[in-house]
Each structure stands twice: as C-alpha cells, then as structure tokens.
Amino acid sequence: MGVRKSSVVSLGDAIKEFIKEHKLDDKFLERRIAEAWQSMLGPQIGELTREVQFAGGVLTISLTSSVLRKELSMSADKVVKALNTHLGANVITKLVLT
C-alpha cells in the first residue's frame, strides 16, 4: 500500500479560485475601486458620485455635477494613475465620466 499525497490548497488560494470560476473578479474589484474613489477624492466628491461601475478595465463614474464631471475629465489620466497606484495594480485602463 503506497502513501497517497493529498493536494492541500490554502484557504486564500481556494477563495481566489472560487472568485475566478464564478467570474466575481470585477465585482470585488469594483467594490475596492469605489472605496478607493471615496478615500482618495474625499466626502464632497463622494456625495456628488451617483454610481461607480467597473468592467473590462473601464471605470465608469456617474456624477450629479456637470462642473465636477468637466473638471475631472480634464485630469482623467491623473485620476486613473492615482487609483491604480492606490489599488497596487494597473487594472483601470479608461475612465468614463457620465
């Protein structure tokens, strides 16, 4: 009778695999991005933010202020870079403000 090797997987790896299999990556990332958005841009901009959506590298932010939308659109590249730095990965490739 031989010794059978068991394949032990860490809990973290099992959770990552579950998230990947069920295509939940973007939803978890969307939540982290929304938290980063609030944290980095502050409560005033948070109050003017209607919705945060993320899919396929595109971050879509719905704002209630056209003035803020115009202001942020002029510095969209800086915002994307700052958010990616905050997240620790280059996951956002484009920012769309509506």
Secondary structure in CASP SS format (residue, H / E / C, confidence):
PFRMAT SS
TARGET T0000
AUTHOR 0000-0000-0000
METHOD secondary structure of the structure
MODEL  1
M C 1.00
G C 1.00
V C 1.00
R C 1.00
K C 1.00
S C 1.00
S C 1.00
V C 1.00
V C 1.00
S C 1.00
L H 1.00
G H 1.00
D H 1.00
A H 1.00
I H 1.00
K H 1.00
E H 1.00
F H 1.00
I H 1.00
K H 1.00
E H 1.00
H C 1.00
K C 1.00
L C 1.00
D H 1.00
D H 1.00
K H 1.00
F H 1.00
L H 1.00
E H 1.00
R H 1.00
R H 1.00
I H 1.00
A H 1.00
E H 1.00
A H 1.00
W H 1.00
Q H 1.00
S H 1.00
M H 1.00
L H 1.00
G H 1.00
P H 1.00
Q H 1.00
I H 1.00
G H 1.00
E H 1.00
L C 1.00
T E 1.00
R E 1.00
E E 1.00
V E 1.00
Q E 1.00
F E 1.00
A E 1.00
G C 1.00
G C 1.00
V E 1.00
L E 1.00
T E 1.00
I E 1.00
S E 1.00
L E 1.00
T C 1.00
S C 1.00
S H 1.00
V H 1.00
L H 1.00
R H 1.00
K H 1.00
E H 1.00
L H 1.00
S H 1.00
M H 1.00
S C 1.00
A H 1.00
D H 1.00
K H 1.00
V H 1.00
V H 1.00
K H 1.00
A H 1.00
L H 1.00
N H 1.00
T H 1.00
H H 1.00
L H 1.00
G C 1.00
A C 1.00
N C 1.00
V C 1.00
I C 1.00
T C 1.00
K E 1.00
L E 1.00
V E 1.00
L E 1.00
T C 1.00
END
